[in-house]
Amino acid sequence: MIFPVREPQGGARPASRHEADLYDAYLERTAVYRAEVLARLRALAGGGPVLEVGDGLGPTARALAPAAGGPPLVRAFRAPSPWGWEIERARGARPGEEPARFAWVRCAETTLPFPNACFELVYADGQLRRWRDPVPVVAELLRVMREEGALLLHDLRRDADPYVAELLIRELAEDDSEQGEVLLRQFLASLRAAYAAEELAALLCAGGWRCFLLDGSNEMSLTAVLKRGWAPDAAAARSFPSS
């Protein structure tokens, strides 16, 4: 098990717009590895609307956006992280690229500027490890989720498969380009900051959410889904394999 080093830490965040562009491009290239969580998001989204809470990097929202055939989508960009905001503002000007059509807002995760129970699906991809205190953030995300809606949290896991993790680290370490250096630094810092399956289960229970699905079947990531009305003894309420 990798010893945890929780964020905020500089190495796990792009230090400049240039580094953010490199990281965003890498996430685009590796999007195929997140196909399973994307399919789960689409299944939970229904007719929307959908809220993404995060730093704005990566292709998840663009794949779910109305321009890609998805429901109405709003992106709440983390106020301390400007790079995703800037990348999306410039995206429509890139040659051959159509701008994804969704609304943007910049705010803190604990003070979302939305009324209660207004989103069918709320999700955060790769953000759990970045929250200094996840419990009030999760509470705020649940506040804006509809009664019949769902909250999905997806992130790296610190109890990752050691063989797969070593392969990824070796691959990044062998890339002596500027991008390889940036990605290796960010990946190692992010892995140290991530939660293990048991830790995430304990965190959710400590917040008072004892009925959830925790999927640990992926070697490198965890997915938690919270929905209102799940009975404590439901078969899917708590399910995660030990690593």
Secondary structure, DSSP 8 states (H G I E B T S, - for coil): ------S--GGGS-SSHHHHHHHHHHHHHTGGGGHHHHHHHHHHHTT--EEEEE-S-SSHHHHHSGGGT---EEEEEETT--HHHHHHHHHTTSTT------EEEEE-TTS-SS-SS-EEEEEEES-GGG-SSHHHHHHHHHHTEEEEEEEEEEEEBTT--HHHHHHHHHHHHT--SHHHHHHHHHHHHHHHHSB-HHHHHHHHHHTT---EEEE--SSSEEEEEE-TT--TT-TTSS-----
